[in-house]
């Protein structure tokens, strides 16, 4: 059994799809990372989330994760509102950005942290396409203002890397680390 230190429905879906049983215990921790690069920031936040929850689950493997979208090295978080989402999507239009996902596995002080990244290229988008997508509400709680597993899939021209990294949990890389610890799928 894995303890998932995340409220993200997508991370839970990925674990279930992979056959892993889990319980959810959402971490409450400081998300300030200062001037760290994106890869170091997601690694630090994944560790903080795992540590916050691990203290409540001695003897259990805790999984913390964090995802960040960057364009030209500049982080793009979650949009503040619909106007902000439209601005973000216009900036991503026709361009390639990078998605970083940090993962930390922790149990009783033992930990392993890793970061995976994927490059995502959007089709050129016009204002009407952007407004129509934002009106669905889907982009409002997503890093980079899109959900690749939903209607946002129509914006994506190409992905270089693990699709699941973009969703928020690098499935292949995680499975190998879980197997190395004898944490195997249950079904």
C-alpha positions in Angstrom: 0.0 0.0 0.0 1.3 3.5 -1.0 0.4 6.7 0.9 -0.2 9.4 -1.8 0.7 12.8 -0.4 -1.3 14.6 -3.0 -4.8 15.8 -3.6 -4.4 15.5 -7.4 -7.1 13.2 -8.8 -4.8 12.6 -11.8 -2.0 11.1 -9.7 -4.5 8.8 -8.0 -5.8 7.7 -11.5 -2.3 7.0 -12.7 -1.5 4.8 -9.6 -4.8 2.9 -10.0 -4.2 2.4 -13.7 -0.8 1.0 -12.9 -2.4 -1.5 -10.4 -1.2 0.0 -7.2 -3.4 0.3 -4.1 -3.1 3.6 -2.3 -4.6 5.8 0.4 -4.6 9.5 0.1 -3.2 11.8 2.8 -2.9 15.4 1.4 0.3 17.2 2.5 0.1 20.7 3.9 3.5 22.3 3.5 5.3 25.4 2.4 5.4 25.7 -1.4 7.9 28.5 -1.6 11.1 27.6 -3.5 12.8 30.9 -4.0 15.0 31.1 -7.1 15.5 27.4 -7.6 15.5 26.0 -11.1 12.4 24.1 -12.1 13.9 20.7 -11.7 15.2 21.5 -8.2 12.0 23.2 -7.2 9.8 20.2 -8.0 12.2 17.8 -6.3 12.2 20.0 -3.1 8.4 20.3 -3.1 8.0 16.5 -3.7 10.3 15.9 -0.7 8.5 18.4 1.5 5.1 16.8 0.7 6.4 13.3 1.4 8.1 14.4 4.7 4.9 16.1 5.9 2.8 13.0 5.4 5.5 10.4 6.3 5.5 11.6 9.9 1.9 10.4 10.1 2.5 7.0 8.5 5.5 5.3 10.1 6.6 2.1 8.3 4.6 3.0 5.1 5.9 4.2 1.7 4.8 7.7 1.1 4.8 9.2 -2.4 5.1 13.0 -2.8 5.0 14.7 -6.2 5.0 18.1 -7.7 4.7 19.4 -11.3 5.8 22.6 -12.9 5.4 24.0 -16.5 8.1 26.2 -17.8 8.3 28.3 -21.0 11.8 29.5 -22.0 12.9 28.6 -18.5 10.3 30.7 -16.8 7.8 28.9 -14.5 4.1 29.0 -15.4 1.9 28.1 -12.5 -1.8 27.7 -12.2 -3.8 30.6 -13.6 -5.4 33.1 -11.2 -8.5 33.4 -13.3 -9.9 33.0 -16.8 -8.0 36.0 -18.2 -4.8 34.7 -16.8 -5.5 31.3 -18.4 -6.1 33.0 -21.8 -2.8 34.8 -21.4 -0.9 31.6 -20.6 -2.4 29.7 -23.4 -1.6 32.5 -25.9 2.0 32.4 -24.7 2.2 28.6 -25.2 0.5 28.8 -28.7 2.7 27.3 -31.4 5.6 26.9 -29.0 7.4 24.2 -27.1 7.4 24.2 -23.3 8.8 21.8 -20.7 6.9 20.1 -17.9 8.9 18.9 -14.9 7.5 16.4 -12.3 9.4 15.7 -9.1 8.7 12.5 -7.2 9.9 11.5 -3.7 9.4 8.0 -2.2 9.9 8.1 1.6 9.7 5.7 4.5 11.0 6.2 8.0 13.7 8.6 6.9 14.8 6.6 3.8 14.1 8.5 0.6 14.6 8.6 -3.1 13.9 11.7 -5.1 13.9 11.9 -8.9 12.7 14.4 -11.6 11.4 13.6 -15.0 10.7 16.1 -17.8 8.8 16.1 -21.0 8.7 18.7 -23.8 5.2 19.6 -25.2 4.6 21.5 -28.4 1.2 23.2 -28.9 -0.5 23.9 -32.2 -0.9 27.5 -33.1 -4.1 28.7 -31.3 -6.3 31.6 -32.2 -8.2 33.7 -29.7 -11.5 31.9 -30.4 -10.0 28.5 -29.7 -8.4 29.8 -26.5 -11.6 31.4 -25.3 -13.6 28.3 -26.0 -11.2 26.1 -24.1 -11.0 28.5 -21.1 -14.8 28.6 -21.0 -14.9 24.9 -20.2 -13.3 25.7 -16.9 -10.7 22.9 -17.3 -7.6 25.1 -17.4 -8.4 27.0 -14.2 -6.8 24.5 -11.8 -4.0 23.2 -13.9 -0.3 24.2 -14.2 0.2 25.9 -17.6 -3.6 26.3 -17.9 -4.3 23.0 -19.7 -5.1 19.4 -18.9 -3.5 17.1 -21.4 -5.7 14.2 -20.2 -8.9 16.2 -21.0 -10.0 18.7 -23.6 -6.5 20.2 -23.6 -5.3 17.2 -25.5 -6.6 18.9 -28.7 -4.0 21.7 -28.1 -1.0 19.4 -28.2 0.8 18.8 -31.4 3.7 16.7 -30.0 5.1 15.3 -26.8 8.8 14.3 -26.3 8.9 12.2 -23.1 6.5 10.4 -20.9 2.9 11.5 -21.3 2.2 10.7 -17.7 5.0 13.1 -16.6 2.8 15.8 -18.2 -0.2 14.5 -16.2 1.7 14.7 -13.0 3.3 11.3 -12.3 6.0 9.7 -14.5 4.5 6.1 -14.6 7.4 4.2 -16.1 10.2 5.7 -14.0 8.1 5.4 -10.9 7.2 1.7 -11.6 10.8 0.8 -11.8 11.6 2.4 -8.5 8.6 0.8 -6.8 9.6 -2.6 -8.1 13.2 -2.1 -6.8 11.6 -1.8 -3.3 9.3 -4.8 -3.8 6.2 -2.6 -4.0 4.3 -4.4 -6.7 1.0 -3.8 -8.4 -1.9 -5.6 -6.6 -4.0 -6.3 -9.7 
